[in-house]
């Protein structure tokens, strides 16, 4: 895990290395300052030697300025390194997600990925900044200060040999109690993001059914779970401060008592024993030691919180796509012929029943094929195997006579255009959305495909026409308009295979008919697969495939299926019952 995370430091290694260097300089000078102050008191002020006061005071000022400068540079480089580390983490996670196959994406919820890219990365950023600065400074300060106090008085310094182990034991106990709670908290954060995302996406439905109170209740319930877990963890972490303060005050009392006795015994003579200056320095070092321990406890607390985040981020970074190119991939798709040979598919090996079972089908290049079936008959799963969004479990899917697994994935997908059941448009102009199909397309190309998809008419009605701005998800256009824009975007790819997954369900029958007529006239050489609920959308197809429970029930033309397929006939009769009665 650590190796995976550190690989994201990259160009910020310099700042990550410089920070501890500056910290070492700062720590050394801070430890030296109390010794100089003790010398100033003993050999300058107490000895009434003005020359020593000026000499030692000058050195003290120089050390303070250099220490201040080193601290500033350490803080600056730590901030740059931590921010850059977080930037690279987000970038690497986001880029890796783009490579995921659908099966990889199925392992992580959208809400979970959002949490990992935001809250979890922020936790790691804060921890990294603490680690390269405070986690270096605190041990160094403690070690240097311990050396100095043992140098001043070995007997009194034995107090630290009792206090420090006790504090470490307390910290370990706190860590073991708190970490499991934070692991649970961040999983609950995923649920919170999921509820929020679902509510915002379906806000129109929520308001239509006046379910605002229900949604508020769901949100409040999960928020309360996070509150309880965080409260529980913070209560344990809160013990850290009183333990530290008790240790500081106990140590100060013991040192003051033993130090005062030692000063009286030596007659305040630094040559014989402990002096007032030595005790001043000793107390300062004591504060440095105990403050270092307190800072270490803060670092530990932050590491506890971020450890769960680090594990979740590493999961995404280590996830590799299960769809990769073969050793010698093919970079040309000859035509749009499609063959399914004994294809079996299931989303997970845990699923007992295959989603698609023993599918055999041949589609000639340029054919129009309709796919029809009830809800849950695996129509979408069927077509998603063609551009290799998933891999088959058994059998072969061939495009242009070649197994889809032998193609370069990018080449294959560039020749297979899909208009999915859930149409998605992105924030930006209509033109920018359409250019997803071909970023080098001319304005004439864009207008041409929009006319085929019956989208040009309503686009021309907008004041800004093709420069009309679309909100996120295309929320400022109707469902039918969104579908037609998505079809135009797919056509702009000039694909050899065009797949429409129930993508004309929101348009009227006349427009649907005009779109199909344009396909027939304008792209006759493109293989067209049309998944539809309406038989009118597929009845003119060269062949129609009837799917039922993941299996092919029948294949034929409209007239053949009316004669030979009971399922098709039932669907046709139910959709034309009203027309028969009116007739």
matplotlib code that plots the C-alpha trace (Angstrom):
import matplotlib.pyplot as plt

x = [0.0, 2.7, 4.7, 1.6, 0.8, 4.4, 4.5, 2.1, 4.7, 6.7, 7.7, 7.2, 10.0, 12.3, 9.9, 9.3, 13.0, 13.8, 11.1, 12.8, 16.2, 14.7, 13.1, 16.5, 18.1, 15.1, 15.2, 18.9, 18.8, 15.7, 17.5, 20.6, 18.7, 18.0, 21.7, 22.6, 20.0, 21.4, 24.9, 23.6, 22.1, 25.0, 28.0, 26.5, 23.7, 24.6, 28.3, 27.6, 29.7, 28.3, 30.7, 29.4, 25.8, 26.4, 28.3, 26.0, 22.9, 24.1, 24.6, 21.1, 19.5, 21.3, 20.2, 16.6, 16.5, 17.9, 15.5, 12.6, 13.7, 14.1, 10.6, 9.1, 10.8, 9.8, 6.2, 6.2, 7.8, 5.5, 2.5, 3.7, 4.6, 1.3, -0.9, 1.0, 0.7, -3.0, -3.3, -1.4, -3.6, -6.8, -5.3, -4.1, -7.4, -9.4, -7.3, -7.4, -11.2, -11.3, -9.6, -12.0, -14.2, -17.9, -17.2, -14.5, -16.9, -19.5, -17.2, -17.3, -20.4, -20.4, -20.8, -17.9, -15.6, -16.7, -15.8, -12.4, -11.6, -12.6, -12.7, -10.2, -7.6, -8.0, -7.3, -4.1, -3.0, -3.2, -1.4, 1.3, 2.0, 2.2, 4.4, 7.1, 7.2, 5.9, 6.7, 10.3, 10.5, 8.9, 11.3, 14.3, 13.3, 12.7, 16.0, 18.1, 16.4, 16.9, 20.6, 20.8, 18.9, 21.1, 24.1, 22.8, 21.8, 21.6, 19.7, 16.8, 16.6, 15.6, 12.1, 11.7, 12.5, 9.3, 7.0, 7.8, 7.1, 3.8, 2.8, 3.6, 1.5, -1.4, -1.0, -1.0, -4.2, -5.9, -4.8, -6.2, -9.5, -10.1, -9.0, -11.9, -14.4, -12.9, -13.0, -16.7, -17.2, -15.8, -18.1, -21.0, -19.8, -20.2, -23.9, -24.3, -23.0, -25.2, -28.4, -27.5, -26.7, -29.9, -32.0, -30.5, -30.8, -34.4, -35.4, -38.3, -39.7, -39.3, -41.2, -43.9, -44.7, -44.1, -41.5, -39.2, -39.8, -39.0, -35.7, -34.8, -35.4, -33.0, -30.4, -30.7, -30.5, -27.2, -25.9, -26.7, -24.7, -21.7, -22.2, -22.3, -19.2, -17.2, -18.3, -17.2, -13.8, -13.3, -14.1, -11.3, -8.9, -9.8, -8.1, -4.8, -4.7, -5.4, -2.9, -0.3, -1.1, -0.9, 2.5, 3.7, 2.6, 3.8, 7.2, 7.4, 6.6, 9.2, 11.9, 11.2, 11.4, 14.5, 16.1, 15.6, 17.2, 20.2, 20.7, 20.7, 23.2, 25.6, 25.2, 24.0, 27.5, 27.5, 31.1, 30.0, 26.5, 23.1, 22.6, 19.7, 20.6, 20.8, 17.4, 15.9, 17.4, 16.2, 12.7, 12.7, 14.0, 11.3, 8.7, 10.3, 10.3, 6.7, 5.5, 7.2, 5.3, 2.1, 2.8, 3.6, 0.2, -1.5, 0.4, -0.7, -4.3, -4.2, -2.6, -5.4, -8.0, -6.2, -5.2, -8.7, -8.7, -5.3, -6.7, -9.7, -7.6, -5.1, -8.0, -8.9, -5.2, -4.5, -7.7, -6.7, -9.1, -9.9, -10.2, -6.8, -5.4, -3.9, -0.2, -0.7, -4.0, -5.8, -6.1, -8.7, -12.3, -13.1, -16.9, -19.9, -20.7, -21.4, -21.4, -22.4, -21.1, -22.3, -22.0, -22.6, -22.2, -22.6, -21.6, -20.0, -18.8, -21.0, -24.1, -25.5, -27.5, -26.0, -27.3, -27.0, -27.0, -25.8, -26.5, -25.9, -26.7, -25.2, -25.7, -24.6, -22.8, -25.3, -28.3, -30.9, -31.6, -34.3, -34.0, -37.2, -38.0, -39.5, -37.9, -35.0, -34.5, -30.9, -31.2, -28.7, -26.2, -26.5, -25.3, -22.7, -20.6, -20.2, -17.9, -16.3, -17.7, -17.8, -16.0, -17.9, -17.5, -17.8, -18.0, -17.0, -18.4, -16.9, -17.0, -15.8, -15.0, -12.6, -13.0, -13.6, -10.8, -8.2, -8.9, -7.3, -10.0, -9.9, -10.1, -13.1, -15.0, -14.4, -16.2, -19.1, -21.4, -23.8, -26.7, -27.4, -30.7, -29.7, -28.8, -26.1, -25.2, -22.5, -22.4, -21.3, -22.8, -24.7, -21.8, -19.3, -21.4, -21.7, -18.0, -17.5, -18.4, -15.6, -13.6, -12.4, -15.9, -16.9, -20.0, -21.5, -20.9, -22.6, -25.7, -25.9, -26.0, -28.5, -30.8, -30.6, -31.4, -34.3, -32.5, -31.7, -35.3, -35.5, -31.8, -32.6, -35.4, -32.9, -31.6, -28.0, -28.7, -25.7, -24.0, -26.9, -25.5, -26.7, -26.8, -25.3, -27.1, -28.9, -31.5, -32.6, -33.8, -36.6, -36.2, -36.9, -34.5, -31.8, -32.2, -32.0, -28.8, -27.3, -28.1, -26.5, -23.4, -23.2, -23.6, -20.8, -18.4, -19.2, -19.3, -19.5, -22.0, -24.7, -26.5, -29.6, -30.6, -34.2, -33.0, -36.1, -38.6, -39.1, -39.8, -43.2, -43.8, -43.6, -40.1, -39.1, -40.1, -38.2, -35.1, -35.3, -35.9, -32.8, -30.7, -31.9, -31.2, -28.1, -26.1, -27.0, -23.6, -23.7, -25.0, -27.8, -29.1, -32.2, -33.4, -37.0, -40.1, -42.4, -42.8, -43.3, -39.7, -38.4, -41.0, -39.2, -35.9, -34.2, -34.5, -35.9, -34.4, -36.7, -34.9, -36.5, -34.8, -31.3, -31.9, -32.9, -36.5, -36.9, -35.3, -37.1, -38.9, -42.0, -44.4, -42.5, -42.5, -46.3, -46.8, -44.2, -43.4, -46.0, -44.1, -43.8, -47.5, -48.6, -46.5, -47.9, -51.5, -51.1, -49.6, -52.2, -55.3, -56.4, -56.0, -58.1, -60.9, -60.9, -61.0]
y = [0.0, 2.5, 1.8, 2.4, 5.7, 6.9, 6.3, 9.3, 11.7, 11.9, 15.5, 16.6, 14.4, 17.4, 19.3, 16.1, 15.7, 19.4, 19.6, 17.1, 18.9, 22.2, 20.6, 19.1, 22.6, 24.1, 21.4, 21.6, 25.4, 25.2, 22.7, 24.9, 28.0, 26.9, 26.1, 29.6, 31.1, 29.1, 30.3, 33.9, 33.7, 31.9, 33.6, 36.9, 38.1, 36.3, 36.9, 40.6, 40.3, 42.6, 41.3, 37.8, 39.1, 40.8, 38.0, 35.2, 37.4, 38.0, 34.3, 33.7, 36.2, 34.7, 31.2, 32.4, 34.1, 31.0, 28.7, 31.0, 30.9, 27.2, 26.7, 29.0, 27.1, 23.7, 24.8, 26.1, 23.0, 20.7, 22.5, 22.2, 18.5, 17.6, 19.5, 18.0, 14.5, 15.0, 16.3, 13.2, 10.9, 12.3, 12.3, 8.7, 7.5, 9.3, 8.1, 4.5, 4.7, 5.7, 2.5, 0.3, -2.1, -2.3, -5.2, -3.2, -0.3, -2.6, -3.3, 0.4, 2.5, 6.0, 7.5, 5.5, 6.7, 10.3, 9.9, 8.4, 11.2, 14.0, 13.2, 10.3, 12.3, 15.3, 13.1, 11.7, 15.2, 16.4, 13.2, 13.5, 17.1, 16.1, 13.1, 14.9, 17.8, 17.0, 13.3, 14.3, 17.3, 15.7, 12.6, 14.8, 17.4, 14.7, 12.9, 16.2, 17.5, 14.2, 14.3, 17.8, 17.1, 14.0, 16.3, 18.8, 16.3, 12.5, 11.8, 14.2, 13.1, 9.6, 11.0, 10.8, 7.1, 6.5, 9.0, 8.4, 4.6, 5.2, 7.7, 5.4, 2.6, 5.0, 6.1, 2.4, 1.7, 4.7, 3.7, 0.1, 1.4, 4.1, 2.7, 0.2, 3.1, 5.3, 2.3, 2.1, 5.9, 6.2, 3.3, 5.3, 8.4, 6.3, 5.7, 9.4, 10.4, 7.8, 9.1, 12.7, 11.8, 9.8, 12.6, 15.3, 13.2, 12.3, 15.7, 16.1, 12.7, 13.5, 16.8, 15.2, 12.6, 15.1, 12.8, 15.5, 14.5, 10.9, 11.9, 14.2, 11.3, 9.0, 11.7, 12.4, 8.7, 8.3, 11.6, 10.5, 7.2, 9.3, 11.6, 8.6, 6.9, 10.2, 11.0, 7.6, 7.9, 11.5, 10.6, 8.1, 10.5, 13.2, 11.1, 11.9, 15.6, 15.1, 12.2, 14.5, 17.4, 15.2, 14.0, 17.5, 18.9, 15.8, 16.1, 19.8, 19.4, 16.6, 18.5, 21.8, 20.0, 17.9, 20.9, 23.3, 20.8, 20.4, 24.2, 24.6, 21.7, 23.3, 26.9, 27.9, 27.3, 25.8, 24.5, 22.4, 21.3, 22.5, 26.2, 28.5, 28.7, 25.0, 24.6, 27.1, 25.2, 21.9, 23.2, 24.4, 21.1, 19.4, 21.4, 20.6, 16.9, 16.8, 19.1, 16.8, 13.9, 15.9, 16.6, 13.0, 12.1, 14.5, 12.8, 9.4, 10.6, 11.9, 8.7, 6.7, 8.7, 8.5, 4.9, 3.8, 6.4, 5.1, 1.6, 2.7, 4.8, 1.9, -0.3, 2.0, 2.5, -1.3, -2.2, -3.2, -3.6, -7.1, -6.2, -5.8, -6.0, -9.4, -9.6, -8.8, -6.9, -6.2, -2.6, -2.8, -3.9, -5.1, -4.9, -5.0, -8.7, -10.1, -13.7, -15.1, -18.7, -20.7, -17.5, -17.7, -14.7, -13.8, -10.6, -12.4, -16.0, -15.9, -15.7, -19.2, -18.6, -17.1, -13.8, -15.1, -18.8, -20.6, -17.7, -18.5, -15.8, -14.5, -11.0, -9.9, -6.6, -3.9, -5.7, -4.1, -6.4, -5.8, -7.2, -7.5, -9.1, -8.6, -6.7, -8.7, -10.7, -9.5, -7.4, -4.8, -7.4, -9.0, -5.9, -4.9, -7.9, -6.6, -3.6, -5.8, -3.8, -7.2, -10.5, -13.7, -16.5, -19.2, -19.1, -16.3, -13.0, -12.2, -8.9, -8.8, -12.5, -12.0, -12.7, -9.3, -10.2, -10.1, -6.5, -3.4, -2.3, 1.4, 0.3, -2.0, 0.6, 3.3, 1.1, 0.3, 3.2, 2.7, 4.8, 3.4, 3.1, 5.8, 8.7, 11.0, 14.5, 16.6, 20.2, 22.3, 23.4, 21.1, 21.2, 20.2, 17.2, 16.1, 16.4, 13.4, 11.4, 12.9, 15.8, 16.7, 16.8, 19.9, 22.0, 20.4, 16.9, 17.9, 19.4, 16.3, 13.7, 15.9, 15.9, 12.1, 11.9, 14.4, 16.8, 19.7, 21.0, 21.7, 22.8, 25.5, 26.7, 27.6, 31.2, 30.0, 26.9, 24.5, 26.8, 26.3, 25.5, 22.2, 21.8, 18.8, 15.7, 17.7, 18.7, 21.7, 19.6, 17.1, 13.3, 12.9, 15.8, 14.2, 10.9, 12.4, 14.3, 11.1, 9.3, 12.1, 11.9, 8.2, 8.7, 11.2, 8.3, 6.8, 3.4, 0.0, -1.1, 1.1, -0.1, 1.6, 0.4, 1.5, 4.9, 6.1, 5.3, 9.0, 10.1, 9.9, 7.1, 9.5, 10.7, 7.2, 6.1, 9.0, 8.1, 4.5, 5.6, 7.9, 4.9, 2.8, 5.4, 7.2, 4.4, 1.2, -0.4, 0.0, -2.9, -1.6, -3.3, -1.8, -2.8, -1.7, -2.2, -1.1, -3.7, -0.8, 0.2, -3.2, -4.7, -3.5, -5.0, -7.7, -10.0, -9.8, -11.6, -12.5, -12.9, -14.6, -15.1, -14.8, -17.2, -16.7, -17.8, -17.1, -15.3, -14.2, -11.5, -9.7, -11.9, -15.1, -14.4, -13.6, -17.1, -19.0, -17.1, -17.0, -14.4, -12.0, -12.5, -11.7, -8.5, -7.5, -8.2, -6.2, -3.2, -3.3, -4.1, -0.5, 0.0, -3.2, -2.0, 1.5, -0.2]
z = [0.0, 1.0, -2.2, -4.3, -2.6, -2.7, -6.5, -6.7, -5.2, -8.5, -9.4, -5.8, -4.5, -4.3, -1.9, 0.0, 0.6, 1.3, 4.0, 6.4, 5.6, 6.7, 9.7, 10.8, 10.7, 12.5, 15.2, 15.8, 16.3, 18.5, 20.8, 20.8, 21.9, 25.5, 26.0, 24.8, 27.1, 30.1, 29.2, 28.9, 32.4, 34.1, 32.4, 31.3, 33.6, 36.8, 36.2, 35.3, 32.2, 29.6, 26.9, 27.3, 27.2, 23.9, 22.4, 23.5, 22.8, 19.2, 18.6, 20.1, 17.7, 14.6, 15.6, 16.1, 12.7, 10.9, 12.8, 11.8, 8.2, 8.2, 9.7, 7.0, 4.2, 5.8, 5.9, 2.4, 0.8, 2.9, 1.6, -2.0, -1.6, 0.1, -2.4, -5.3, -3.8, -3.5, -7.1, -8.4, -6.3, -7.8, -11.2, -11.0, -9.5, -12.1, -15.0, -13.7, -13.5, -17.2, -18.0, -16.0, -17.8, -16.9, -14.6, -12.8, -12.4, -10.9, -8.0, -6.8, -6.4, -7.9, -4.4, -3.1, -6.0, -5.3, -1.6, -2.4, -4.8, -2.4, 1.4, 1.4, -0.7, 1.6, 4.6, 2.9, 2.0, 5.6, 6.8, 4.2, 5.2, 8.9, 8.2, 6.2, 8.7, 12.2, 12.1, 11.3, 13.6, 16.7, 17.1, 16.2, 18.8, 21.4, 20.7, 20.7, 23.8, 25.6, 24.8, 26.2, 29.4, 30.1, 29.5, 32.1, 34.8, 34.4, 37.7, 37.0, 33.4, 34.5, 34.9, 31.1, 31.0, 33.0, 31.3, 27.6, 27.6, 29.5, 26.8, 24.0, 25.5, 25.9, 22.2, 21.0, 23.0, 21.5, 17.9, 18.2, 19.5, 17.0, 13.6, 13.2, 13.8, 11.1, 8.6, 9.3, 9.1, 5.6, 4.3, 5.8, 3.9, 0.7, 1.7, 2.5, -0.9, -2.5, -0.9, -1.8, -5.4, -5.8, -4.3, -6.6, -9.7, -8.9, -7.4, -9.9, -8.9, -5.2, -5.5, -7.7, -5.1, -2.2, -0.7, 0.7, 4.3, 3.5, 1.7, 4.6, 7.0, 5.0, 4.9, 8.6, 9.5, 7.7, 9.0, 12.6, 12.0, 10.9, 13.9, 16.4, 14.9, 14.8, 18.3, 19.6, 17.9, 19.0, 22.6, 22.5, 20.8, 23.3, 26.0, 24.3, 25.4, 29.1, 29.2, 27.6, 29.9, 33.0, 31.9, 31.3, 34.6, 36.6, 34.9, 35.5, 39.2, 39.7, 37.7, 39.6, 43.0, 42.2, 40.4, 43.3, 45.7, 43.3, 43.0, 46.8, 47.1, 44.5, 45.7, 42.2, 40.9, 37.4, 37.9, 40.9, 40.0, 38.8, 38.4, 37.7, 34.0, 33.8, 35.4, 33.0, 30.1, 31.6, 31.9, 28.3, 27.1, 29.1, 27.4, 24.0, 24.8, 25.9, 23.1, 20.7, 22.2, 21.9, 18.2, 17.6, 19.1, 16.7, 13.8, 15.1, 15.3, 11.7, 10.5, 12.2, 10.4, 7.0, 7.2, 6.3, 3.5, 2.3, 2.0, 0.0, -2.4, -2.9, -3.8, -6.8, -7.8, -7.8, -9.6, -13.2, -16.1, -16.9, -20.6, -22.2, -25.7, -26.8, -27.7, -31.4, -31.7, -35.0, -35.9, -38.7, -38.7, -42.2, -42.0, -39.7, -39.8, -36.3, -35.2, -31.8, -31.4, -28.3, -26.2, -22.5, -20.2, -16.6, -14.7, -11.8, -11.1, -8.0, -10.2, -10.4, -13.5, -16.8, -18.0, -21.6, -22.3, -25.5, -27.9, -31.6, -34.2, -37.4, -38.7, -42.1, -42.7, -43.5, -42.1, -39.8, -36.9, -34.3, -30.8, -28.7, -25.4, -22.0, -19.2, -17.8, -21.0, -21.2, -24.4, -23.2, -22.0, -25.5, -27.4, -24.8, -25.8, -29.3, -28.5, -25.7, -22.8, -21.2, -22.1, -22.7, -20.3, -23.0, -26.8, -29.2, -30.4, -33.8, -35.7, -39.3, -39.0, -36.1, -32.4, -30.6, -28.2, -31.0, -31.8, -30.4, -28.0, -29.1, -32.8, -32.1, -30.1, -32.7, -35.2, -32.9, -32.0, -29.1, -28.1, -24.6, -22.9, -20.4, -22.7, -21.3, -22.4, -20.8, -19.8, -22.8, -26.1, -28.4, -30.8, -28.2, -27.2, -30.8, -31.4, -29.0, -32.1, -34.1, -32.8, -36.3, -37.8, -39.8, -39.3, -42.4, -41.0, -37.8, -39.6, -41.9, -39.1, -37.1, -40.1, -40.2, -36.5, -36.9, -34.5, -36.8, -36.8, -33.0, -32.8, -35.4, -33.1, -30.3, -30.3, -30.3, -32.5, -32.3, -29.7, -27.3, -23.9, -22.4, -18.6, -16.9, -18.1, -20.8, -18.2, -20.3, -23.3, -23.5, -23.4, -27.1, -28.0, -25.8, -27.6, -31.0, -30.1, -28.8, -32.1, -34.1, -31.9, -32.6, -36.4, -36.4, -35.7, -39.1, -37.5, -39.2, -36.5, -34.9, -31.8, -30.6, -27.1, -26.8, -27.7, -29.6, -26.8, -26.0, -29.6, -31.4, -33.9, -36.9, -35.9, -35.1, -38.6, -40.2, -38.3, -39.4, -43.0, -42.9, -41.6, -44.5, -47.1, -45.8, -44.1, -45.9, -45.4, -41.6, -39.5, -37.4, -34.2, -32.8, -29.3, -28.8, -26.8, -29.7, -32.5, -35.0, -34.4, -35.6, -37.9, -41.0, -39.9, -42.0, -39.1, -35.6, -32.6, -29.8, -26.4, -23.4, -20.1, -21.6, -24.5, -28.2, -28.4, -32.2, -35.1, -38.3, -40.1, -38.8, -40.8, -39.9, -36.2, -36.2, -37.5, -35.5, -32.3, -29.5, -27.5, -30.5, -31.4, -27.8, -27.8, -31.2, -30.2, -26.9, -28.7, -31.5, -29.4, -29.2, -33.0, -33.6, -31.3, -33.0, -36.4]

ax = plt.figure().add_subplot(projection="3d")
ax.plot(x, y, z, "-o")
ax.set_aspect("equal")
plt.show()
